[in-house]
Amino acid sequence: MLTTLRLKPDEAGIFRAAELLRAGGLVAFPSETVYGLGGDARNDDAVAGIYAAKGRPSFNPLIVHLPDLDAVRRYAEVGPEAEALARAFWPGPLTLVLPLRPDAGLSPRVTAGNSSLAVRIPAHPVARALLQVSGVPMAGPSANPSGRISPTTADHVLEGLDGRIAAVLDGGACQVGVESTILAPGEPPQLLRPGGISAEDILEVLGRLPLRPDQDPARPVAPGQLSSHYAPEALVRLNAETAGPDEIFIGFGPIGGAPELNLSPSGDPAEAAARLFAVLRAADRLAGQGGRIAIAPVPATGIGLAINDRLKRAAAPR
């Protein structure tokens, strides 16, 4: 069992994390969305280690985090539509699924056998510094056991992965709180996972809304497409007006029913997104073994679409 280091997000901590990455180790790092579990995407053993640490199915591909658009072009084909999206939203919470270059030199485990590559340029200063100092293209799924609640603090990472990874860079709480939007440019553009960039934001750049394609959870082309995901131990009931006698109630906005927890008392979807996974963790602790969680409705517009996507998967049969 490894001793997982907790590193400060200063020059010494980032340098140590970069050393570990270059040596094939796994390092959890903060992004503006959630904490990612970084490993060298060129190193087959490191990528295999990501799947093993998370208990992640091998058919579920990974996102590769890169420092700039020139680095993206090294590994993927960037067409005019992708270029426009990149210039509008990068660095930031948008992942693009692009054709993989034949000479990319990445571990085949990263793409899980697909001919496409999911890439993004994170905005968080610690993630960006780690990419620059290490020189490593980082495969980086969320830093938590597969299928469970995503981490938005270093403590959340250690709750699930302590002893399984080399280190976590503690950059504080993540601001966006839900994972990146995943988009496949093309005819038509496909919204593979809603996230921190809304469909309305994409409409302003492309002049058309991306479509939500029918997806086979057994053959995902991008992360976040499994039917059950982001799940607490407790069973989850959605669109609840009040809680039953054996349920922990999570509210949204100024509602009645005396919720134990509230995603946003003022009804702000951005605040609800930032608090979503932390509130789910708190509700899970309150519910206890064999418990249940009831969650009030959240409007499915803007970032609310991403919130509802996560909640739907958290409530799915396991």
C-alpha positions as CSV (number, residue, x, y, z in Angstrom):
1,M,0.0,0.0,0.0
2,L,1.3,3.4,-1.0
3,T,1.7,6.4,1.4
4,T,-0.3,9.1,-0.4
5,L,1.5,12.4,0.0
6,R,-0.6,15.6,0.5
7,L,1.3,18.3,-1.3
8,K,0.8,22.1,-1.1
9,P,0.0,23.9,-4.3
10,D,3.3,25.9,-4.2
11,E,6.4,25.6,-6.3
12,A,7.9,22.8,-4.2
13,G,4.6,20.8,-4.2
14,I,4.1,21.2,-7.9
15,F,7.7,20.2,-8.6
16,R,7.4,17.1,-6.5
17,A,4.1,16.2,-8.2
18,A,5.7,16.6,-11.6
19,E,8.5,14.3,-10.6
20,L,6.0,11.7,-9.6
21,L,4.1,11.9,-12.9
22,R,7.3,11.6,-15.0
23,A,8.2,8.5,-13.0
24,G,4.9,6.9,-13.8
25,G,3.1,7.8,-10.5
26,L,-0.5,8.9,-10.1
27,V,-1.2,12.4,-8.7
28,A,-4.6,13.9,-8.0
29,F,-4.8,17.5,-9.0
30,P,-7.4,20.3,-8.6
31,S,-9.2,21.6,-11.7
32,E,-12.0,24.2,-12.0
33,T,-14.5,21.3,-12.3
34,V,-13.5,18.4,-9.9
35,Y,-10.2,16.8,-8.8
36,G,-8.7,14.7,-11.5
37,L,-6.4,11.7,-11.2
38,G,-3.4,12.4,-13.3
39,G,-1.1,9.9,-15.0
40,D,1.2,10.1,-18.0
41,A,-1.1,9.3,-21.0
42,R,1.9,7.9,-22.9
43,N,2.8,5.4,-20.2
44,D,0.8,2.2,-20.5
45,D,1.6,1.2,-16.9
46,A,0.5,4.6,-15.5
47,V,-2.8,4.5,-17.4
48,A,-3.4,0.9,-16.3
49,G,-2.7,2.2,-12.8
50,I,-5.5,4.8,-13.1
51,Y,-8.0,2.1,-14.0
52,A,-6.8,-0.1,-11.2
53,A,-6.8,2.7,-8.5
54,K,-10.4,3.7,-9.4
55,G,-11.7,0.3,-10.2
56,R,-12.8,1.8,-13.5
57,P,-14.1,-0.4,-16.3
58,S,-11.4,-0.8,-19.1
59,F,-14.0,0.1,-21.8
60,N,-14.6,3.6,-20.3
61,P,-12.2,6.1,-22.1
62,L,-10.2,8.9,-20.3
63,I,-9.8,12.6,-20.9
64,V,-6.3,13.9,-21.6
65,H,-5.5,17.3,-20.1
66,L,-3.0,19.4,-22.1
67,P,-1.5,22.9,-21.6
68,D,-2.4,24.6,-24.8
69,L,-3.9,24.2,-28.3
70,D,-0.5,23.4,-29.9
71,A,-0.2,20.4,-27.6
72,V,-3.8,19.3,-28.5
73,R,-2.7,19.4,-32.2
74,R,0.1,17.0,-31.3
75,Y,-2.3,14.3,-30.3
76,A,-5.6,15.0,-32.2
77,E,-6.9,16.5,-35.4
78,V,-8.4,19.9,-34.8
79,G,-10.8,21.0,-37.5
80,P,-12.3,24.5,-38.0
81,E,-15.3,23.9,-35.7
82,A,-13.1,22.5,-32.9
83,E,-10.8,25.5,-33.4
84,A,-13.6,27.9,-32.8
85,L,-14.8,26.1,-29.7
86,A,-11.3,25.9,-28.4
87,R,-10.7,29.7,-28.8
88,A,-14.1,30.4,-27.2
89,F,-13.9,28.1,-24.1
90,W,-10.3,27.0,-23.5
91,P,-8.8,27.1,-21.0
92,G,-12.0,26.0,-19.3
93,P,-14.6,23.2,-18.6
94,L,-15.1,22.0,-22.1
95,T,-13.8,18.6,-23.4
96,L,-13.7,18.0,-27.1
97,V,-13.8,14.5,-28.7
98,L,-11.5,14.7,-31.7
99,P,-10.0,12.3,-34.2
100,L,-6.9,10.6,-32.8
101,R,-3.7,11.3,-34.7
102,P,-2.1,8.0,-35.9
103,D,1.3,9.1,-34.5
104,A,-0.1,10.3,-31.2
105,G,2.0,7.9,-29.2
106,L,-0.5,7.6,-26.3
107,S,-1.3,4.4,-24.5
108,P,-4.2,2.6,-26.3
109,R,-5.9,2.3,-22.9
110,V,-6.6,6.0,-22.9
111,T,-9.1,5.8,-25.8
112,A,-10.4,2.3,-24.8
113,G,-10.1,1.2,-28.4
114,N,-11.9,4.2,-29.9
115,S,-10.4,6.2,-32.9
116,S,-11.1,9.4,-31.1
117,L,-9.5,11.2,-28.2
118,A,-11.2,13.3,-25.5
119,V,-9.0,16.4,-24.7
120,R,-9.3,19.6,-22.7
121,I,-7.2,22.5,-21.5
122,P,-8.0,23.2,-17.8
123,A,-8.2,26.7,-16.4
124,H,-7.2,26.0,-12.8
125,P,-3.8,27.6,-12.1
126,V,-2.5,24.5,-10.2
127,A,-3.5,22.1,-13.0
128,R,-1.9,24.4,-15.6
129,A,1.3,24.7,-13.6
130,L,1.5,21.0,-13.2
131,L,1.1,20.4,-16.9
132,Q,3.8,23.0,-17.7
133,V,6.4,21.8,-15.1
134,S,5.9,18.1,-15.8
135,G,5.7,18.2,-19.6
136,V,3.3,15.2,-19.3
137,P,0.0,14.8,-21.2
138,M,-2.2,13.9,-18.3
139,A,-4.9,11.3,-18.5
140,G,-7.2,12.6,-15.8
141,P,-10.6,11.1,-14.8
142,S,-12.2,12.2,-11.6
143,A,-10.1,11.2,-8.6
144,N,-12.5,8.9,-6.9
145,P,-13.6,5.2,-6.9
146,S,-15.4,4.5,-10.2
147,G,-19.1,5.2,-10.1
148,R,-19.0,7.0,-6.8
149,I,-19.4,10.7,-5.9
150,S,-16.9,12.9,-7.6
151,P,-14.3,14.8,-5.4
152,T,-14.3,18.6,-5.1
153,T,-11.7,18.8,-2.3
154,A,-8.5,17.0,-1.4
155,D,-10.2,15.4,1.6
156,H,-12.8,13.9,-0.8
157,V,-9.9,12.4,-2.9
158,L,-8.3,10.9,0.2
159,E,-11.6,9.4,1.4
160,G,-11.6,7.2,-1.7
161,L,-8.0,6.8,-2.9
162,D,-5.7,7.2,0.1
163,G,-3.0,4.5,-0.2
164,R,-3.8,3.8,-3.9
165,I,-2.1,6.9,-5.4
166,A,1.2,8.6,-5.0
167,A,0.0,12.1,-4.1
168,V,-2.8,14.7,-4.1
169,L,-2.1,18.4,-4.7
170,D,-4.4,20.3,-2.3
171,G,-5.7,23.3,-4.2
172,G,-8.8,23.9,-2.1
173,A,-12.4,23.5,-3.2
174,C,-13.2,23.4,-7.0
175,Q,-15.3,26.3,-8.2
176,V,-17.5,24.8,-11.0
177,G,-18.2,21.6,-9.1
178,V,-19.5,19.4,-12.0
179,E,-17.3,17.8,-14.7
180,S,-16.6,19.4,-18.0
181,T,-19.0,19.5,-20.9
182,I,-18.1,16.9,-23.5
183,L,-18.7,17.8,-27.1
184,A,-18.0,16.0,-30.4
185,P,-17.8,18.5,-33.2
186,G,-19.3,17.4,-36.5
187,E,-22.5,17.1,-38.5
188,P,-24.3,17.5,-36.3
189,P,-22.3,18.4,-33.1
190,Q,-23.1,16.0,-30.3
191,L,-23.4,16.8,-26.7
192,L,-22.0,13.7,-25.0
193,R,-22.1,15.0,-21.5
194,P,-23.5,18.3,-20.2
195,G,-21.2,20.2,-17.8
196,G,-19.7,23.5,-17.0
197,I,-20.3,25.0,-20.5
198,S,-24.0,25.1,-21.3
199,A,-25.7,24.1,-24.6
200,E,-26.7,27.8,-24.9
201,D,-23.0,28.8,-24.7
202,I,-22.2,26.4,-27.5
203,L,-25.1,27.7,-29.6
204,E,-23.5,31.2,-29.5
205,V,-20.3,29.9,-31.0
206,L,-21.6,27.3,-33.5
207,G,-25.0,28.9,-34.4
208,R,-26.8,25.7,-33.6
209,L,-27.5,23.6,-30.6
210,P,-25.6,20.3,-30.2
211,L,-27.7,17.2,-30.2
212,R,-27.9,14.6,-27.4
213,P,-27.3,11.3,-29.2
214,D,-28.6,8.0,-28.1
215,Q,-25.8,6.3,-26.2
216,D,-25.0,2.7,-25.4
217,P,-23.7,2.7,-21.8
218,A,-21.8,-0.5,-22.6
219,R,-19.8,1.2,-25.4
220,P,-19.0,4.7,-24.2
221,V,-17.1,7.0,-26.6
222,A,-16.4,9.5,-23.8
223,P,-16.4,9.5,-20.0
224,G,-19.5,10.1,-17.9
225,Q,-21.8,8.0,-20.1
226,L,-22.3,5.0,-17.8
227,S,-25.9,4.6,-16.6
228,S,-25.0,4.5,-12.9
229,H,-22.4,7.1,-11.9
230,Y,-21.7,9.8,-9.3
231,A,-23.6,7.6,-6.8
232,P,-23.7,7.7,-3.0
233,E,-24.1,4.5,-1.0
234,A,-27.7,5.5,-0.1
235,L,-30.5,5.1,-2.7
236,V,-31.6,8.3,-4.4
237,R,-35.1,9.5,-5.2
238,L,-35.4,12.6,-7.5
239,N,-38.0,15.4,-7.9
240,A,-39.2,15.1,-4.4
241,E,-41.4,17.8,-2.8
242,T,-40.8,16.4,0.7
243,A,-38.9,13.6,2.3
244,G,-40.4,10.3,3.5
245,P,-39.8,9.3,7.2
246,D,-36.6,7.4,6.3
247,E,-35.1,9.8,3.8
248,I,-32.6,12.6,4.0
249,F,-34.0,15.6,2.1
250,I,-31.8,17.8,-0.2
251,G,-33.7,21.0,-1.2
252,F,-33.1,23.5,-3.9
253,G,-34.2,27.1,-3.4
254,P,-36.6,28.5,-0.7
255,I,-38.8,25.5,-0.4
256,G,-40.8,24.1,2.5
257,G,-40.4,20.6,3.9
258,A,-37.5,21.5,6.2
259,P,-34.7,20.0,4.1
260,E,-31.7,18.9,6.1
261,L,-29.5,20.2,3.3
262,N,-29.9,22.6,0.4
263,L,-28.0,22.8,-2.8
264,S,-28.7,26.6,-3.0
265,P,-31.2,28.3,-0.6
266,S,-31.4,31.2,-3.1
267,G,-32.1,28.9,-6.0
268,D,-28.9,29.7,-7.9
269,P,-28.0,26.9,-10.3
270,A,-24.3,27.8,-10.3
271,E,-24.1,27.6,-6.5
272,A,-26.0,24.3,-6.7
273,A,-23.5,22.9,-9.2
274,A,-20.5,24.0,-7.1
275,R,-22.1,22.4,-4.0
276,L,-23.6,19.3,-5.6
277,F,-21.1,16.6,-4.8
278,A,-20.2,17.9,-1.3
279,V,-23.9,18.0,-0.4
280,L,-24.4,14.5,-1.8
281,R,-21.5,13.3,0.4
282,A,-23.0,15.0,3.5
283,A,-26.4,13.5,2.8
284,D,-24.9,10.0,2.4
285,R,-23.2,10.3,5.8
286,L,-26.5,11.4,7.4
287,A,-28.4,8.6,5.7
288,G,-26.1,5.9,7.1
289,Q,-26.0,2.3,6.0
290,G,-29.1,1.3,4.0
291,G,-30.4,4.9,4.0
292,R,-32.2,6.9,1.4
293,I,-31.9,10.4,0.0
294,A,-34.7,12.5,-1.6
295,I,-33.7,15.5,-3.8
296,A,-35.9,18.4,-4.8
297,P,-36.3,19.3,-8.5
298,V,-33.6,21.5,-10.1
299,P,-34.5,23.4,-13.3
300,A,-32.9,21.7,-16.3
301,T,-31.6,24.8,-18.1
302,G,-28.1,26.2,-18.3
303,I,-25.8,24.4,-15.9
304,G,-29.0,22.8,-14.4
305,L,-28.8,20.4,-17.3
306,A,-25.5,19.1,-16.0
307,I,-26.8,18.9,-12.4
308,N,-29.8,16.8,-13.6
309,D,-27.6,14.5,-15.6
310,R,-25.5,13.8,-12.5
311,L,-28.5,13.3,-10.4
312,K,-30.1,11.0,-12.9
313,R,-27.1,8.8,-13.0
314,A,-26.7,8.9,-9.1
315,A,-30.3,7.6,-8.9
316,A,-29.9,4.9,-11.6
317,P,-30.2,1.2,-10.7
318,R,-26.7,-0.2,-9.8
